[in-house]
């Protein structure tokens, strides 16, 4: 994988090289939803992503965020 710099999808984080790992701990459903922009931007660049959520957020809700 090339080490291209790409938009992280998270304003405060800025640009990151492709292949970076990112971890965010959350307390609320809204905190978790806020991380979806990072994953969406990575998926748009054909990168492999794993989004581990808690029981606060069900699979069907995640699919709606990513239009799957």
PyMOL Python script that loads the backbone (N, CA, C, O; Angstrom):
from pymol import cmd

cmd.read_pdbstr("""\
ATOM      1  N   UNK A   1       0.843  -1.172   0.000  1.00  0.00           N
ATOM      2  CA  UNK A   1       0.000   0.000   0.000  1.00  0.00           C
ATOM      3  C   UNK A   1       0.889   1.235   0.000  1.00  0.00           C
ATOM      4  O   UNK A   1       1.875   1.297   0.734  1.00  0.00           O
ATOM      5  N   UNK A   2       0.543   2.209  -0.816  1.00  0.00           N
ATOM      6  CA  UNK A   2       1.294   3.444  -0.883  1.00  0.00           C
ATOM      7  C   UNK A   2       1.063   4.249   0.398  1.00  0.00           C
ATOM      8  O   UNK A   2       0.030   4.104   1.052  1.00  0.00           O
ATOM      9  N   UNK A   3       2.005   5.073   0.739  1.00  0.00           N
ATOM     10  CA  UNK A   3       1.894   5.885   1.946  1.00  0.00           C
ATOM     11  C   UNK A   3       1.419   7.294   1.597  1.00  0.00           C
ATOM     12  O   UNK A   3       2.025   8.278   2.021  1.00  0.00           O
ATOM     13  N   UNK A   4       0.338   7.392   0.825  1.00  0.00           N
ATOM     14  CA  UNK A   4      -0.229   8.670   0.429  1.00  0.00           C
ATOM     15  C   UNK A   4      -0.876   9.357   1.624  1.00  0.00           C
ATOM     16  O   UNK A   4      -1.417   8.701   2.515  1.00  0.00           O
ATOM     17  N   UNK A   5      -0.813  10.679   1.633  1.00  0.00           N
ATOM     18  CA  UNK A   5      -1.483  11.456   2.664  1.00  0.00           C
ATOM     19  C   UNK A   5      -2.922  11.667   2.221  1.00  0.00           C
ATOM     20  O   UNK A   5      -3.179  12.075   1.088  1.00  0.00           O
ATOM     21  N   UNK A   6      -3.862  11.386   3.126  1.00  0.00           N
ATOM     22  CA  UNK A   6      -5.286  11.510   2.806  1.00  0.00           C
ATOM     23  C   UNK A   6      -6.019  12.195   3.940  1.00  0.00           C
ATOM     24  O   UNK A   6      -5.564  12.209   5.083  1.00  0.00           O
ATOM     25  N   UNK A   7      -7.162  12.760   3.597  1.00  0.00           N
ATOM     26  CA  UNK A   7      -8.025  13.395   4.587  1.00  0.00           C
ATOM     27  C   UNK A   7      -8.539  12.328   5.544  1.00  0.00           C
ATOM     28  O   UNK A   7      -9.070  11.308   5.107  1.00  0.00           O
ATOM     29  N   UNK A   8      -8.387  12.552   6.835  1.00  0.00           N
ATOM     30  CA  UNK A   8      -8.844  11.569   7.815  1.00  0.00           C
ATOM     31  C   UNK A   8     -10.365  11.549   7.935  1.00  0.00           C
ATOM     32  O   UNK A   8     -10.941  10.570   8.411  1.00  0.00           O
ATOM     33  N   UNK A   9     -11.013  12.628   7.503  1.00  0.00           N
ATOM     34  CA  UNK A   9     -12.457  12.727   7.690  1.00  0.00           C
ATOM     35  C   UNK A   9     -12.813  13.329   9.033  1.00  0.00           C
ATOM     36  O   UNK A   9     -13.989  13.546   9.324  1.00  0.00           O
ATOM     37  N   UNK A  10     -11.811  13.601   9.853  1.00  0.00           N
ATOM     38  CA  UNK A  10     -12.025  14.190  11.175  1.00  0.00           C
ATOM     39  C   UNK A  10     -11.238  15.495  11.225  1.00  0.00           C
ATOM     40  O   UNK A  10     -10.007  15.486  11.233  1.00  0.00           O
ATOM     41  N   UNK A  11     -11.955  16.613  11.258  1.00  0.00           N
ATOM     42  CA  UNK A  11     -11.338  17.920  11.173  1.00  0.00           C
ATOM     43  C   UNK A  11     -10.172  18.146  12.122  1.00  0.00           C
ATOM     44  O   UNK A  11      -9.128  18.653  11.712  1.00  0.00           O
ATOM     45  N   UNK A  12     -10.335  17.780  13.366  1.00  0.00           N
ATOM     46  CA  UNK A  12      -9.288  18.030  14.362  1.00  0.00           C
ATOM     47  C   UNK A  12      -8.049  17.156  14.143  1.00  0.00           C
ATOM     48  O   UNK A  12      -6.954  17.517  14.574  1.00  0.00           O
ATOM     49  N   UNK A  13      -8.215  16.013  13.479  1.00  0.00           N
ATOM     50  CA  UNK A  13      -7.097  15.107  13.203  1.00  0.00           C
ATOM     51  C   UNK A  13      -6.356  15.549  11.947  1.00  0.00           C
ATOM     52  O   UNK A  13      -5.130  15.464  11.890  1.00  0.00           O
ATOM     53  N   UNK A  14      -7.088  16.021  10.943  1.00  0.00           N
ATOM     54  CA  UNK A  14      -6.463  16.467   9.698  1.00  0.00           C
ATOM     55  C   UNK A  14      -6.105  15.309   8.786  1.00  0.00           C
ATOM     56  O   UNK A  14      -6.800  14.294   8.756  1.00  0.00           O
ATOM     57  N   UNK A  15      -5.019  15.465   8.043  1.00  0.00           N
ATOM     58  CA  UNK A  15      -4.585  14.460   7.077  1.00  0.00           C
ATOM     59  C   UNK A  15      -3.712  13.404   7.747  1.00  0.00           C
ATOM     60  O   UNK A  15      -2.950  13.695   8.669  1.00  0.00           O
ATOM     61  N   UNK A  16      -3.842  12.168   7.258  1.00  0.00           N
ATOM     62  CA  UNK A  16      -3.050  11.046   7.764  1.00  0.00           C
ATOM     63  C   UNK A  16      -2.543  10.213   6.596  1.00  0.00           C
ATOM     64  O   UNK A  16      -3.190  10.162   5.550  1.00  0.00           O
ATOM     65  N   UNK A  17      -1.395   9.558   6.758  1.00  0.00           N
ATOM     66  CA  UNK A  17      -0.952   8.627   5.713  1.00  0.00           C
ATOM     67  C   UNK A  17      -1.920   7.445   5.624  1.00  0.00           C
ATOM     68  O   UNK A  17      -2.501   7.033   6.629  1.00  0.00           O
ATOM     69  N   UNK A  18      -2.087   6.909   4.426  1.00  0.00           N
ATOM     70  CA  UNK A  18      -2.928   5.721   4.291  1.00  0.00           C
ATOM     71  C   UNK A  18      -2.316   4.592   5.113  1.00  0.00           C
ATOM     72  O   UNK A  18      -1.098   4.520   5.275  1.00  0.00           O
ATOM     73  N   UNK A  19      -3.159   3.722   5.623  1.00  0.00           N
ATOM     74  CA  UNK A  19      -2.685   2.604   6.425  1.00  0.00           C
ATOM     75  C   UNK A  19      -2.534   2.925   7.902  1.00  0.00           C
ATOM     76  O   UNK A  19      -2.135   2.060   8.682  1.00  0.00           O
ATOM     77  N   UNK A  20      -2.843   4.143   8.299  1.00  0.00           N
ATOM     78  CA  UNK A  20      -2.747   4.504   9.710  1.00  0.00           C
ATOM     79  C   UNK A  20      -3.827   3.810  10.524  1.00  0.00           C
ATOM     80  O   UNK A  20      -4.882   3.449  10.002  1.00  0.00           O
ATOM     81  N   UNK A  21      -3.554   3.634  11.780  1.00  0.00           N
ATOM     82  CA  UNK A  21      -4.532   3.069  12.706  1.00  0.00           C
ATOM     83  C   UNK A  21      -5.083   4.208  13.543  1.00  0.00           C
ATOM     84  O   UNK A  21      -4.372   5.156  13.878  1.00  0.00           O
ATOM     85  N   UNK A  22      -6.346   4.099  13.869  1.00  0.00           N
ATOM     86  CA  UNK A  22      -6.990   5.155  14.636  1.00  0.00           C
ATOM     87  C   UNK A  22      -7.908   4.505  15.658  1.00  0.00           C
ATOM     88  O   UNK A  22      -8.660   3.587  15.329  1.00  0.00           O
ATOM     89  N   UNK A  23      -7.850   4.972  16.879  1.00  0.00           N
ATOM     90  CA  UNK A  23      -8.709   4.440  17.934  1.00  0.00           C
ATOM     91  C   UNK A  23      -9.346   5.596  18.679  1.00  0.00           C
ATOM     92  O   UNK A  23      -8.664   6.546  19.063  1.00  0.00           O
ATOM     93  N   UNK A  24     -10.650   5.517  18.883  1.00  0.00           N
ATOM     94  CA  UNK A  24     -11.341   6.528  19.670  1.00  0.00           C
ATOM     95  C   UNK A  24     -12.247   5.815  20.653  1.00  0.00           C
ATOM     96  O   UNK A  24     -13.038   4.952  20.273  1.00  0.00           O
ATOM     97  N   UNK A  25     -12.128   6.173  21.893  1.00  0.00           N
ATOM     98  CA  UNK A  25     -13.031   5.641  22.911  1.00  0.00           C
ATOM     99  C   UNK A  25     -14.254   6.537  22.958  1.00  0.00           C
ATOM    100  O   UNK A  25     -14.163   7.746  22.743  1.00  0.00           O
ATOM    101  N   UNK A  26     -15.388   5.940  23.240  1.00  0.00           N
ATOM    102  CA  UNK A  26     -16.621   6.718  23.256  1.00  0.00           C
ATOM    103  C   UNK A  26     -17.432   6.416  24.507  1.00  0.00           C
ATOM    104  O   UNK A  26     -17.308   5.352  25.115  1.00  0.00           O
ATOM    105  N   UNK A  27     -18.262   7.382  24.870  1.00  0.00           N
ATOM    106  CA  UNK A  27     -19.164   7.194  26.001  1.00  0.00           C
ATOM    107  C   UNK A  27     -20.624   7.210  25.576  1.00  0.00           C
ATOM    108  O   UNK A  27     -21.475   6.612  26.235  1.00  0.00           O
ATOM    109  N   UNK A  28     -20.911   7.890  24.483  1.00  0.00           N
ATOM    110  CA  UNK A  28     -22.303   8.017  24.043  1.00  0.00           C
ATOM    111  C   UNK A  28     -22.447   7.551  22.595  1.00  0.00           C
ATOM    112  O   UNK A  28     -21.465   7.396  21.869  1.00  0.00           O
ATOM    113  N   UNK A  29     -23.671   7.338  22.209  1.00  0.00           N
ATOM    114  CA  UNK A  29     -23.977   6.963  20.829  1.00  0.00           C
ATOM    115  C   UNK A  29     -23.513   8.060  19.866  1.00  0.00           C
ATOM    116  O   UNK A  29     -23.011   7.764  18.782  1.00  0.00           O
ATOM    117  N   UNK A  30     -23.681   9.313  20.259  1.00  0.00           N
ATOM    118  CA  UNK A  30     -23.274  10.439  19.424  1.00  0.00           C
ATOM    119  C   UNK A  30     -21.757  10.454  19.220  1.00  0.00           C
ATOM    120  O   UNK A  30     -21.283  10.750  18.123  1.00  0.00           O
ATOM    121  N   UNK A  31     -20.991  10.134  20.274  1.00  0.00           N
ATOM    122  CA  UNK A  31     -19.533  10.039  20.148  1.00  0.00           C
ATOM    123  C   UNK A  31     -19.164   9.004  19.088  1.00  0.00           C
ATOM    124  O   UNK A  31     -18.275   9.230  18.267  1.00  0.00           O
ATOM    125  N   UNK A  32     -19.842   7.891  19.114  1.00  0.00           N
ATOM    126  CA  UNK A  32     -19.568   6.807  18.175  1.00  0.00           C
ATOM    127  C   UNK A  32     -19.928   7.220  16.752  1.00  0.00           C
ATOM    128  O   UNK A  32     -19.169   6.949  15.821  1.00  0.00           O
ATOM    129  N   UNK A  33     -21.055   7.860  16.575  1.00  0.00           N
ATOM    130  CA  UNK A  33     -21.485   8.310  15.254  1.00  0.00           C
ATOM    131  C   UNK A  33     -20.487   9.309  14.678  1.00  0.00           C
ATOM    132  O   UNK A  33     -20.252   9.324  13.470  1.00  0.00           O
ATOM    133  N   UNK A  34     -19.901  10.140  15.531  1.00  0.00           N
ATOM    134  CA  UNK A  34     -18.931  11.134  15.069  1.00  0.00           C
ATOM    135  C   UNK A  34     -17.709  10.509  14.409  1.00  0.00           C
ATOM    136  O   UNK A  34     -17.039  11.174  13.619  1.00  0.00           O
ATOM    137  N   UNK A  35     -17.400   9.251  14.710  1.00  0.00           N
ATOM    138  CA  UNK A  35     -16.223   8.604  14.116  1.00  0.00           C
ATOM    139  C   UNK A  35     -16.491   8.072  12.714  1.00  0.00           C
ATOM    140  O   UNK A  35     -15.549   7.702  12.014  1.00  0.00           O
ATOM    141  N   UNK A  36     -17.734   8.025  12.289  1.00  0.00           N
ATOM    142  CA  UNK A  36     -18.045   7.408  11.003  1.00  0.00           C
ATOM    143  C   UNK A  36     -17.387   8.135   9.835  1.00  0.00           C
ATOM    144  O   UNK A  36     -17.090   7.508   8.818  1.00  0.00           O
ATOM    145  N   UNK A  37     -17.153   9.438   9.955  1.00  0.00           N
ATOM    146  CA  UNK A  37     -16.540  10.172   8.844  1.00  0.00           C
ATOM    147  C   UNK A  37     -15.126   9.670   8.553  1.00  0.00           C
ATOM    148  O   UNK A  37     -14.704   9.656   7.397  1.00  0.00           O
ATOM    149  N   UNK A  38     -14.392   9.258   9.586  1.00  0.00           N
ATOM    150  CA  UNK A  38     -13.057   8.690   9.389  1.00  0.00           C
ATOM    151  C   UNK A  38     -13.149   7.420   8.550  1.00  0.00           C
ATOM    152  O   UNK A  38     -12.414   7.256   7.576  1.00  0.00           O
ATOM    153  N   UNK A  39     -14.046   6.531   8.930  1.00  0.00           N
ATOM    154  CA  UNK A  39     -14.180   5.262   8.224  1.00  0.00           C
ATOM    155  C   UNK A  39     -14.707   5.465   6.809  1.00  0.00           C
ATOM    156  O   UNK A  39     -14.260   4.806   5.871  1.00  0.00           O
ATOM    157  N   UNK A  40     -15.649   6.370   6.663  1.00  0.00           N
ATOM    158  CA  UNK A  40     -16.199   6.624   5.337  1.00  0.00           C
ATOM    159  C   UNK A  40     -15.113   7.122   4.390  1.00  0.00           C
ATOM    160  O   UNK A  40     -15.034   6.673   3.246  1.00  0.00           O
ATOM    161  N   UNK A  41     -14.271   8.050   4.857  1.00  0.00           N
ATOM    162  CA  UNK A  41     -13.212   8.565   3.981  1.00  0.00           C
ATOM    163  C   UNK A  41     -12.207   7.477   3.625  1.00  0.00           C
ATOM    164  O   UNK A  41     -11.697   7.456   2.505  1.00  0.00           O
ATOM    165  N   UNK A  42     -11.914   6.580   4.550  1.00  0.00           N
ATOM    166  CA  UNK A  42     -10.983   5.478   4.274  1.00  0.00           C
ATOM    167  C   UNK A  42     -11.592   4.468   3.306  1.00  0.00           C
ATOM    168  O   UNK A  42     -10.905   3.984   2.406  1.00  0.00           O
ATOM    169  N   UNK A  43     -12.855   4.149   3.477  1.00  0.00           N
ATOM    170  CA  UNK A  43     -13.514   3.214   2.571  1.00  0.00           C
ATOM    171  C   UNK A  43     -13.591   3.783   1.157  1.00  0.00           C
ATOM    172  O   UNK A  43     -13.460   3.043   0.182  1.00  0.00           O
ATOM    173  N   UNK A  44     -13.802   5.100   1.041  1.00  0.00           N
ATOM    174  CA  UNK A  44     -13.839   5.734  -0.277  1.00  0.00           C
ATOM    175  C   UNK A  44     -12.484   5.631  -0.983  1.00  0.00           C
ATOM    176  O   UNK A  44     -12.411   5.729  -2.208  1.00  0.00           O
ATOM    177  N   UNK A  45     -11.415   5.434  -0.208  1.00  0.00           N
ATOM    178  CA  UNK A  45     -10.070   5.266  -0.776  1.00  0.00           C
ATOM    179  C   UNK A  45      -9.674   3.792  -0.849  1.00  0.00           C
ATOM    180  O   UNK A  45      -8.492   3.463  -0.955  1.00  0.00           O
ATOM    181  N   UNK A  46     -10.671   2.908  -0.790  1.00  0.00           N
ATOM    182  CA  UNK A  46     -10.468   1.462  -0.910  1.00  0.00           C
ATOM    183  C   UNK A  46      -9.534   0.883   0.149  1.00  0.00           C
ATOM    184  O   UNK A  46      -8.773  -0.043  -0.129  1.00  0.00           O
ATOM    185  N   UNK A  47      -9.593   1.429   1.358  1.00  0.00           N
ATOM    186  CA  UNK A  47      -8.792   0.899   2.455  1.00  0.00           C
ATOM    187  C   UNK A  47      -9.652  -0.045   3.290  1.00  0.00           C
ATOM    188  O   UNK A  47     -10.871   0.105   3.359  1.00  0.00           O
ATOM    189  N   UNK A  48      -9.015  -0.997   3.908  1.00  0.00           N
ATOM    190  CA  UNK A  48      -9.698  -1.945   4.773  1.00  0.00           C
ATOM    191  C   UNK A  48      -9.954  -1.295   6.129  1.00  0.00           C
ATOM    192  O   UNK A  48      -9.041  -0.739   6.740  1.00  0.00           O
ATOM    193  N   UNK A  49     -11.189  -1.366   6.592  1.00  0.00           N
ATOM    194  CA  UNK A  49     -11.556  -0.762   7.880  1.00  0.00           C
ATOM    195  C   UNK A  49     -12.355  -1.742   8.722  1.00  0.00           C
ATOM    196  O   UNK A  49     -13.138  -2.544   8.212  1.00  0.00           O
ATOM    197  N   UNK A  50     -12.137  -1.654  10.010  1.00  0.00           N
ATOM    198  CA  UNK A  50     -12.943  -2.414  10.968  1.00  0.00           C
ATOM    199  C   UNK A  50     -13.489  -1.414  11.975  1.00  0.00           C
ATOM    200  O   UNK A  50     -12.736  -0.673  12.606  1.00  0.00           O
ATOM    201  N   UNK A  51     -14.805  -1.405  12.115  1.00  0.00           N
ATOM    202  CA  UNK A  51     -15.448  -0.492  13.054  1.00  0.00           C
ATOM    203  C   UNK A  51     -16.089  -1.341  14.139  1.00  0.00           C
ATOM    204  O   UNK A  51     -17.099  -2.005  13.902  1.00  0.00           O
ATOM    205  N   UNK A  52     -15.516  -1.318  15.300  1.00  0.00           N
ATOM    206  CA  UNK A  52     -16.032  -2.089  16.425  1.00  0.00           C
ATOM    207  C   UNK A  52     -16.877  -1.159  17.267  1.00  0.00           C
ATOM    208  O   UNK A  52     -16.407  -0.127  17.744  1.00  0.00           O
ATOM    209  N   UNK A  53     -18.124  -1.538  17.441  1.00  0.00           N
ATOM    210  CA  UNK A  53     -19.037  -0.694  18.201  1.00  0.00           C
ATOM    211  C   UNK A  53     -19.543  -1.434  19.426  1.00  0.00           C
ATOM    212  O   UNK A  53     -19.243  -2.610  19.634  1.00  0.00           O
ATOM    213  N   UNK A  54     -20.298  -0.738  20.211  1.00  0.00           N
ATOM    214  CA  UNK A  54     -20.885  -1.345  21.401  1.00  0.00           C
ATOM    215  C   UNK A  54     -22.368  -1.594  21.151  1.00  0.00           C
ATOM    216  O   UNK A  54     -22.867  -1.398  20.043  1.00  0.00           O
ATOM    217  N   UNK A  55     -23.045  -2.019  22.177  1.00  0.00           N
ATOM    218  CA  UNK A  55     -24.480  -2.265  22.050  1.00  0.00           C
ATOM    219  C   UNK A  55     -25.270  -0.966  21.878  1.00  0.00           C
ATOM    220  O   UNK A  55     -26.473  -0.999  21.619  1.00  0.00           O
ATOM    221  N   UNK A  56     -24.592   0.174  22.022  1.00  0.00           N
ATOM    222  CA  UNK A  56     -25.253   1.452  21.797  1.00  0.00           C
ATOM    223  C   UNK A  56     -25.685   1.614  20.345  1.00  0.00           C
ATOM    224  O   UNK A  56     -26.583   2.398  20.036  1.00  0.00           O
ATOM    225  N   UNK A  57     -25.039   0.865  19.461  1.00  0.00           N
ATOM    226  CA  UNK A  57     -25.229   1.085  18.038  1.00  0.00           C
ATOM    227  C   UNK A  57     -25.357  -0.246  17.324  1.00  0.00           C
ATOM    228  O   UNK A  57     -24.417  -1.040  17.314  1.00  0.00           O
ATOM    229  N   UNK A  58     -26.501  -0.491  16.734  1.00  0.00           N
ATOM    230  CA  UNK A  58     -26.749  -1.769  16.076  1.00  0.00           C
ATOM    231  C   UNK A  58     -26.268  -1.756  14.627  1.00  0.00           C
ATOM    232  O   UNK A  58     -26.067  -0.692  14.041  1.00  0.00           O
ATOM    233  N   UNK A  59     -26.090  -2.926  14.065  1.00  0.00           N
ATOM    234  CA  UNK A  59     -25.580  -3.091  12.702  1.00  0.00           C
ATOM    235  C   UNK A  59     -26.424  -2.317  11.691  1.00  0.00           C
ATOM    236  O   UNK A  59     -25.875  -1.655  10.810  1.00  0.00           O
ATOM    237  N   UNK A  60     -27.710  -2.391  11.804  1.00  0.00           N
ATOM    238  CA  UNK A  60     -28.577  -1.711  10.836  1.00  0.00           C
ATOM    239  C   UNK A  60     -28.361  -0.199  10.863  1.00  0.00           C
ATOM    240  O   UNK A  60     -28.424   0.452   9.820  1.00  0.00           O
ATOM    241  N   UNK A  61     -28.109   0.363  12.043  1.00  0.00           N
ATOM    242  CA  UNK A  61     -27.836   1.802  12.128  1.00  0.00           C
ATOM    243  C   UNK A  61     -26.511   2.142  11.471  1.00  0.00           C
ATOM    244  O   UNK A  61     -26.395   3.182  10.822  1.00  0.00           O
ATOM    245  N   UNK A  62     -25.517   1.293  11.628  1.00  0.00           N
ATOM    246  CA  UNK A  62     -24.216   1.509  10.991  1.00  0.00           C
ATOM    247  C   UNK A  62     -24.362   1.455   9.473  1.00  0.00           C
ATOM    248  O   UNK A  62     -23.781   2.282   8.770  1.00  0.00           O
ATOM    249  N   UNK A  63     -25.117   0.512   8.968  1.00  0.00           N
ATOM    250  CA  UNK A  63     -25.324   0.389   7.521  1.00  0.00           C
ATOM    251  C   UNK A  63     -25.969   1.643   6.965  1.00  0.00           C
ATOM    252  O   UNK A  63     -25.630   2.074   5.863  1.00  0.00           O
ATOM    253  N   UNK A  64     -26.892   2.237   7.708  1.00  0.00           N
ATOM    254  CA  UNK A  64     -27.555   3.458   7.256  1.00  0.00           C
ATOM    255  C   UNK A  64     -26.562   4.615   7.144  1.00  0.00           C
ATOM    256  O   UNK A  64     -26.659   5.434   6.230  1.00  0.00           O
ATOM    257  N   UNK A  65     -25.612   4.681   8.069  1.00  0.00           N
ATOM    258  CA  UNK A  65     -24.604   5.751   8.013  1.00  0.00           C
ATOM    259  C   UNK A  65     -23.732   5.638   6.777  1.00  0.00           C
ATOM    260  O   UNK A  65     -23.317   6.648   6.209  1.00  0.00           O
ATOM    261  N   UNK A  66     -23.451   4.398   6.354  1.00  0.00           N
ATOM    262  CA  UNK A  66     -22.563   4.163   5.215  1.00  0.00           C
ATOM    263  C   UNK A  66     -23.338   3.835   3.944  1.00  0.00           C
ATOM    264  O   UNK A  66     -22.737   3.511   2.920  1.00  0.00           O
ATOM    265  N   UNK A  67     -24.668   3.915   4.001  1.00  0.00           N
ATOM    266  CA  UNK A  67     -25.518   3.647   2.845  1.00  0.00           C
ATOM    267  C   UNK A  67     -25.302   2.264   2.278  1.00  0.00           C
ATOM    268  O   UNK A  67     -25.308   2.089   1.060  1.00  0.00           O
ATOM    269  N   UNK A  68     -25.109   1.270   3.141  1.00  0.00           N
ATOM    270  CA  UNK A  68     -24.908  -0.113   2.682  1.00  0.00           C
ATOM    271  C   UNK A  68     -26.223  -0.844   2.554  1.00  0.00           C
ATOM    272  O   UNK A  68     -26.243  -2.017   2.180  1.00  0.00           O
TER     273      UNK A  68
END
""", "prot")
cmd.dss("prot")
cmd.show_as("cartoon", "prot")
cmd.util.cbc("prot")
cmd.orient("prot")
